[in-house]
Amino acid sequence: MSPGDDGYSGHGSGGYEADDRHMTRTRLPEGEVDPYAPPRRGGVRPSRNLITVVAVVVLLIAAIAFANRGGGGGSSGDGAEETAQGAGGATAPSGVKPVEGKAGGIPGGFARTEQGAQSAAANFATILVSSDILKPNRRHEIVPRVFTAEKAPEFQSQLDAAYSKDFLSKLGLNENGEAAKGKTYVSRTVPVGTKTTEYSDSSASVDVWCTGVFGTAGVGSTSPVANDWFTMTIKLRWTGGDWKVEGFSQKNGPAPVNSDRAASSADDISKAVEQYGGFTYAR
């Protein structure tokens, strides 16, 4: 049967099929292509862009899997110290849980490690320079929880004297540390980094570099909210199964160049303080 006969159609590389009554099959030599067979459609090759996308996805999955290998144990101790002091840099976060819990809104249960001391100092800095410390009733709750039992009475007297009625009035606050109706007093500290200057398993001295916002927001305020940069040096002692403050001091800076961003309104600042909560800080 010739290629010109009725009923011909091509199949594959080397076959002719007629109708049900006649059929002739021809085998060609290995590797030879039938010149009369209809051309085959080439396989669809994936575009270069598709290959690139798939490669990137595979790499991301591999990176995530590798990263998760170290995140499951919640381990502490020597491994945590090595992470905190490793090649990531002096201020690289470790990911180790900073505290076991809170009492009266004050973090506690810090690890008896250098990293634990730094976490304690960062959290105590936010408490010691806060709006709560200006309120006598709240201050009398904070001091015994933050300071050592030996130092708490001394610092209680010093803070009570420092935050006198006259001092509070200059900030636009009453004797209870509260702003006038329609105004909001702001004092929020944000640790930027910590540095241990002395450490043993029973005592430590930690510098906490901080920024923050301070002042009274509201129409007619004589002490508008401004930002500040300062460093607190906090001396700690391990007592009663936790780090407590033995003493602290504060100095200005280091301060970056101020940006030219326009200041927000007093109303925006007041809303931000009410709507945005603070954090428990970790080394």
C-alpha positions as CSV (number, residue, x, y, z in Angstrom):
1,M,0.0,0.0,0.0
2,S,1.5,3.3,-1.1
3,P,1.3,6.6,0.8
4,G,-1.1,7.8,-1.7
5,D,-3.8,5.1,-1.1
6,D,-7.1,6.0,0.5
7,G,-7.4,5.8,4.2
8,Y,-3.9,6.6,5.1
9,S,-2.9,8.3,8.2
10,G,0.4,8.5,10.0
11,H,1.2,7.1,13.6
12,G,4.5,7.5,15.2
13,S,7.8,7.0,13.7
14,G,7.3,4.3,11.1
15,G,3.7,3.1,10.7
16,Y,1.0,3.4,8.1
17,E,-2.5,2.4,9.0
18,A,-5.3,1.8,6.5
19,D,-9.0,1.0,7.2
20,D,-10.2,-2.1,8.9
21,R,-9.8,-4.2,5.8
22,H,-6.2,-3.6,4.9
23,M,-3.1,-2.8,6.9
24,T,0.5,-2.6,6.1
25,R,3.2,-1.8,8.7
26,T,6.7,-0.8,7.7
27,R,9.7,-0.9,10.0
28,L,12.5,1.6,9.4
29,P,16.1,1.2,10.4
30,E,17.1,2.2,13.9
31,G,17.3,6.0,14.2
32,E,15.8,6.7,10.7
33,V,12.9,9.0,10.5
34,D,9.9,8.4,8.2
35,P,9.9,11.3,5.7
36,Y,6.2,10.8,5.1
37,A,5.1,10.8,8.7
38,P,3.5,14.0,9.9
39,P,5.9,16.2,12.0
40,R,5.9,15.7,15.7
41,R,5.3,18.6,18.1
42,G,8.3,19.3,20.1
43,G,8.2,18.9,23.9
44,V,7.3,22.1,25.7
45,R,10.3,23.5,27.4
46,P,9.8,25.5,30.6
47,S,10.8,29.1,30.3
48,R,14.0,30.3,31.9
49,N,11.9,32.6,34.2
50,L,9.9,29.6,35.5
51,I,13.1,27.7,36.2
52,T,14.5,30.6,38.1
53,V,11.3,31.0,40.2
54,V,11.3,27.3,41.1
55,A,15.0,27.4,42.1
56,V,14.4,30.4,44.4
57,V,11.4,28.6,46.0
58,V,13.5,25.5,46.6
59,L,16.3,27.6,48.2
60,L,13.9,29.4,50.5
61,I,12.4,26.1,51.7
62,A,15.8,24.8,52.4
63,A,16.8,28.0,54.3
64,I,13.7,27.9,56.4
65,A,14.2,24.2,57.2
66,F,17.8,24.9,58.2
67,A,16.8,27.8,60.4
68,N,14.1,25.8,62.2
69,R,16.6,23.1,63.1
70,G,17.9,25.4,65.9
71,G,14.6,26.8,67.2
72,G,12.9,23.9,68.9
73,G,14.5,23.2,72.2
74,G,14.3,26.5,74.1
75,S,17.7,25.6,75.6
76,S,19.7,27.9,77.8
77,G,23.0,28.0,79.6
78,D,26.3,27.6,77.8
79,G,24.7,27.3,74.4
80,A,22.7,30.5,75.0
81,E,25.7,32.4,76.1
82,E,27.6,31.3,73.0
83,T,24.8,32.5,70.8
84,A,24.6,35.8,72.5
85,Q,28.4,36.4,72.3
86,G,28.9,34.7,68.9
87,A,29.7,36.0,65.4
88,G,26.3,37.8,65.2
89,G,27.7,40.7,67.1
90,A,27.5,42.1,70.6
91,T,23.9,43.3,70.2
92,A,22.5,40.4,68.1
93,P,19.4,39.0,69.7
94,S,19.7,35.4,70.9
95,G,16.0,34.3,70.8
96,V,16.3,32.8,74.3
97,K,13.2,33.4,76.4
98,P,14.1,36.4,78.7
99,V,11.9,35.7,81.8
100,E,9.7,33.1,83.3
101,G,6.8,35.4,84.1
102,K,5.6,38.7,85.5
103,A,4.3,39.9,88.9
104,G,2.4,43.1,89.1
105,G,3.3,43.9,85.5
106,I,7.0,43.6,86.3
107,P,9.1,40.9,84.6
108,G,10.9,38.5,86.8
109,G,12.6,35.1,86.7
110,F,15.7,36.1,84.7
111,A,18.4,33.6,84.0
112,R,21.5,33.5,86.1
113,T,23.7,34.3,83.2
114,E,25.3,37.3,81.6
115,Q,22.5,37.4,79.1
116,G,19.9,37.2,81.9
117,A,21.5,40.1,83.6
118,Q,21.3,42.2,80.4
119,S,17.6,41.3,79.9
120,A,16.9,42.3,83.6
121,A,18.7,45.6,83.1
122,A,16.8,46.4,79.9
123,N,13.5,45.7,81.6
124,F,14.3,47.6,84.8
125,A,15.4,50.6,82.7
126,T,11.9,50.8,81.2
127,I,10.3,50.7,84.7
128,L,12.6,53.1,86.4
129,V,12.0,55.8,83.7
130,S,8.3,55.4,83.3
131,S,5.1,57.3,84.1
132,D,4.3,54.7,86.8
133,I,7.4,55.6,88.8
134,L,6.0,59.2,89.2
135,K,2.8,57.9,90.9
136,P,3.4,57.4,94.6
137,N,1.1,54.4,95.1
138,R,2.5,52.6,92.0
139,R,6.1,53.5,92.9
140,H,5.7,51.9,96.4
141,E,4.7,48.7,94.6
142,I,7.5,48.8,92.1
143,V,10.5,49.6,94.3
144,P,10.3,46.5,96.5
145,R,10.0,44.3,93.4
146,V,12.8,45.8,91.5
147,F,15.4,46.6,94.2
148,T,17.2,44.3,96.6
149,A,15.6,44.0,100.0
150,E,18.6,45.9,101.5
151,K,18.5,48.8,99.1
152,A,14.7,49.2,98.6
153,P,14.0,51.4,101.7
154,E,16.9,53.7,100.7
155,F,15.8,54.2,97.2
156,Q,12.2,54.5,98.2
157,S,13.1,57.5,100.3
158,Q,15.2,59.0,97.5
159,L,12.6,58.6,94.8
160,D,9.8,60.0,97.1
161,A,12.0,63.1,97.7
162,A,12.9,63.5,94.0
163,Y,9.4,63.2,92.7
164,S,8.0,65.8,95.1
165,K,4.7,67.7,94.7
166,D,6.7,70.7,93.4
167,F,8.6,68.6,90.9
168,L,5.4,66.9,89.6
169,S,3.6,70.3,89.2
170,K,6.4,71.4,86.9
171,L,5.4,68.5,84.6
172,G,1.8,69.5,84.8
173,L,0.9,66.6,87.2
174,N,-0.9,66.6,90.5
175,E,0.5,65.1,93.7
176,N,-0.7,61.6,92.5
177,G,1.3,61.9,89.3
178,E,-1.8,62.3,87.2
179,A,-2.2,64.8,84.3
180,A,-5.0,67.3,84.2
181,K,-8.2,66.4,82.5
182,G,-7.8,66.4,78.7
183,K,-4.0,65.9,78.9
184,T,-1.8,62.7,78.9
185,Y,1.6,62.4,80.6
186,V,4.0,60.3,78.5
187,S,7.2,58.7,79.8
188,R,8.1,55.6,77.8
189,T,11.6,54.2,77.5
190,V,12.9,52.0,74.7
191,P,16.2,50.1,75.2
192,V,18.3,50.2,72.1
193,G,21.1,47.9,73.3
194,T,22.9,46.6,76.4
195,K,26.5,46.1,77.4
196,T,27.9,44.2,80.4
197,T,30.8,46.0,82.1
198,E,31.1,43.7,85.0
199,Y,29.8,40.2,85.6
200,S,29.9,37.3,88.1
201,D,27.3,34.8,89.1
202,S,26.3,37.0,92.0
203,S,26.5,40.6,90.6
204,A,26.7,42.5,87.4
205,S,26.9,46.0,86.0
206,V,25.1,46.7,82.7
207,D,24.9,49.8,80.5
208,V,21.6,50.2,78.8
209,W,21.5,52.6,75.8
210,C,18.0,54.0,75.6
211,T,15.7,56.4,73.7
212,G,12.3,57.5,74.8
213,V,9.5,60.0,74.7
214,F,8.7,62.3,77.7
215,G,6.3,65.1,78.4
216,T,2.7,66.0,78.7
217,A,0.5,65.9,75.6
218,G,-2.5,68.2,75.4
219,V,-3.6,71.7,74.5
220,G,-1.8,74.3,76.5
221,S,0.9,71.9,77.9
222,T,3.9,73.6,79.4
223,S,5.9,70.4,79.0
224,P,5.3,69.1,75.4
225,V,6.3,65.6,74.5
226,A,9.9,65.3,73.3
227,N,12.3,62.5,72.6
228,D,15.6,61.9,74.4
229,W,18.7,59.6,74.2
230,F,20.5,58.5,77.3
231,T,22.5,55.6,78.9
232,M,21.6,54.0,82.2
233,T,24.1,52.1,84.2
234,I,22.3,49.5,86.4
235,K,24.1,47.5,89.1
236,L,22.5,44.2,89.8
237,R,22.7,41.5,92.4
238,W,21.5,37.9,92.3
239,T,19.2,37.4,95.3
240,G,16.2,35.4,96.0
241,G,16.6,33.5,92.8
242,D,16.5,36.6,90.5
243,W,18.4,39.7,89.5
244,K,17.5,42.8,91.5
245,V,18.8,46.4,91.3
246,E,21.4,47.6,93.8
247,G,21.9,51.0,92.2
248,F,21.6,53.0,89.0
249,S,22.8,56.2,87.3
250,Q,22.0,58.0,84.1
251,K,24.0,60.1,81.6
252,N,23.1,61.7,78.3
253,G,23.6,60.2,74.8
254,P,24.9,58.8,72.6
255,A,22.4,60.7,70.5
256,P,22.0,60.6,66.7
257,V,21.3,63.5,64.5
258,N,17.7,64.6,64.7
259,S,15.7,64.0,61.5
260,D,13.6,66.8,59.9
261,R,10.4,64.8,60.4
262,A,7.5,67.0,61.4
263,A,6.3,66.5,65.0
264,S,2.9,64.8,65.5
265,S,0.0,66.6,67.2
266,A,-0.6,66.3,70.9
267,D,-3.7,64.3,70.1
268,D,-1.8,61.8,68.0
269,I,0.8,61.3,70.7
270,S,-1.9,60.8,73.3
271,K,-3.7,58.2,71.2
272,A,-0.4,56.4,70.4
273,V,0.4,56.0,74.1
274,E,-3.1,54.6,74.8
275,Q,-3.2,52.3,71.8
276,Y,0.4,50.9,71.6
277,G,1.5,48.6,74.5
278,G,5.0,48.2,75.7
279,F,7.2,45.1,75.6
280,T,9.2,42.7,77.8
281,Y,12.7,43.2,76.6
282,A,15.3,40.5,76.0
283,R,19.0,40.5,75.3
